[in-house]
């Protein structure tokens, strides 16, 4: 059974800002037969941290998340996250979480995301304004 990596481990791997911790995670991920789960929640937390604590641009965040998704040792919701990243990159008024929720509703359930968020309803076709 694969282990699950948390947000801090993913951040250390992506940013290499704490060398000792980076080395630990890198060694785990590159070990023979390495297999880890990366949850959608951890990805959302990485996006939040990169945007709000490290002040990366949307483009930089997308590049980092795409690098995480491409790691062969990781199992993720690659398709859903990739579609979410595309919306996030092209809809600057929407948060990653808003994009994820709308994409999840559209792609996983083929249903609308009901919301009171006018920007979300205006900028994402899967979101429907509650009135």
C-alpha positions as CSV (number, residue, x, y, z in Angstrom):
1,X,0.0,0.0,0.0
2,X,1.5,3.4,-1.0
3,X,2.1,6.1,1.5
4,X,0.5,9.5,1.1
5,X,2.7,12.6,0.9
6,X,1.6,15.7,2.7
7,X,1.7,19.3,1.6
8,X,5.0,20.1,3.4
9,X,6.8,17.2,1.8
10,X,5.5,18.3,-1.6
11,X,6.6,21.9,-1.0
12,X,10.1,20.8,0.1
13,X,10.4,18.7,-3.0
14,X,9.2,21.5,-5.3
15,X,11.0,24.4,-3.7
16,X,14.2,22.8,-2.3
17,X,14.2,25.5,0.3
18,X,15.0,23.2,3.3
19,X,17.9,21.1,1.9
20,X,17.8,18.4,4.6
21,X,14.1,17.8,4.1
22,X,14.4,18.0,0.3
23,X,17.0,15.3,0.4
24,X,14.7,13.0,2.5
25,X,11.8,13.5,0.2
26,X,13.9,13.2,-3.0
27,X,15.4,10.0,-1.8
28,X,12.0,8.5,-1.0
29,X,10.5,9.6,-4.4
30,X,13.5,8.3,-6.4
31,X,13.9,5.0,-4.7
32,X,13.3,1.9,-6.7
33,X,9.6,0.9,-6.8
34,X,8.6,4.2,-5.1
35,X,4.9,4.8,-5.1
36,X,3.1,7.6,-3.3
37,X,-0.4,9.0,-3.3
38,X,-0.8,12.8,-3.7
39,X,-4.3,13.8,-2.7
40,X,-6.3,16.6,-4.3
41,X,-6.4,18.4,-1.0
42,X,-2.6,18.4,-0.8
43,X,-2.4,19.9,-4.3
44,X,-4.9,22.6,-3.3
45,X,-2.8,23.3,-0.2
46,X,0.4,23.5,-2.3
47,X,-1.3,26.0,-4.6
48,X,-2.5,28.1,-1.7
49,X,0.9,28.1,0.0
50,X,2.7,29.0,-3.3
51,X,0.3,31.9,-4.0
52,X,-0.2,33.3,-0.5
53,X,3.0,32.5,1.4
54,X,5.6,32.4,-1.4
55,X,3.9,34.9,-3.7
56,X,4.4,33.0,-6.9
57,X,2.4,33.9,-10.0
58,X,-0.3,31.7,-11.4
59,X,2.0,30.6,-14.2
60,X,4.8,29.6,-11.7
61,X,2.2,27.7,-9.6
62,X,0.9,25.8,-12.7
63,X,4.5,24.9,-13.7
64,X,5.2,23.6,-10.2
65,X,2.0,21.5,-10.0
66,X,2.6,20.1,-13.5
67,X,6.0,19.0,-12.3
68,X,4.4,17.3,-9.3
69,X,1.9,15.6,-11.6
70,X,4.6,14.3,-13.9
71,X,6.5,12.6,-11.1
72,X,6.3,8.8,-12.0
73,X,6.2,7.8,-8.4
74,X,3.0,9.8,-7.7
75,X,-0.6,8.7,-8.1
76,X,-2.9,11.7,-8.4
77,X,-6.2,12.8,-10.0
78,X,-4.1,14.0,-12.9
79,X,-6.9,14.6,-15.4
80,X,-9.0,16.6,-13.0
81,X,-6.1,18.6,-11.7
82,X,-4.8,19.3,-15.2
83,X,-8.2,20.7,-16.3
84,X,-8.4,22.7,-13.1
85,X,-5.0,24.2,-13.6
86,X,-6.0,25.3,-17.1
87,X,-9.1,27.1,-15.7
88,X,-7.0,28.6,-12.9
89,X,-4.5,29.9,-15.3
90,X,-7.0,31.5,-17.6
91,X,-9.5,32.8,-15.1
92,X,-7.6,35.2,-12.9
93,X,-10.8,36.1,-10.9
94,X,-11.2,32.5,-9.7
95,X,-9.3,30.7,-7.0
96,X,-7.8,27.3,-7.6
97,X,-10.4,25.9,-5.2
98,X,-13.3,27.4,-7.1
99,X,-11.9,26.1,-10.4
100,X,-11.4,22.6,-8.8
101,X,-15.0,22.5,-7.5
102,X,-16.5,23.5,-10.8
103,X,-14.3,21.1,-12.8
104,X,-15.1,18.3,-10.4
105,X,-18.8,18.9,-10.8
106,X,-18.5,19.1,-14.5
107,X,-16.2,16.2,-15.2
108,X,-16.8,13.8,-12.4
109,X,-20.5,14.2,-11.9
110,X,-21.6,15.9,-15.2
111,X,-23.6,18.3,-13.0
112,X,-23.5,22.0,-12.3
113,X,-21.8,23.5,-9.2
114,X,-24.5,25.6,-7.5
115,X,-23.1,28.8,-6.0
116,X,-23.8,32.3,-4.7
117,X,-20.4,33.4,-6.0
118,X,-21.2,35.7,-8.9
119,X,-17.7,35.7,-10.3
120,X,-17.6,31.9,-10.3
121,X,-20.9,31.6,-12.1
122,X,-19.9,34.3,-14.6
123,X,-16.4,32.8,-15.4
124,X,-17.0,29.1,-15.3
125,X,-19.5,27.3,-17.4
126,X,-20.1,24.5,-14.9
127,X,-21.1,27.0,-12.1
128,X,-24.7,28.0,-11.8
129,X,-25.7,31.0,-9.7
130,X,-28.2,30.4,-7.0
131,X,-30.9,33.0,-7.0
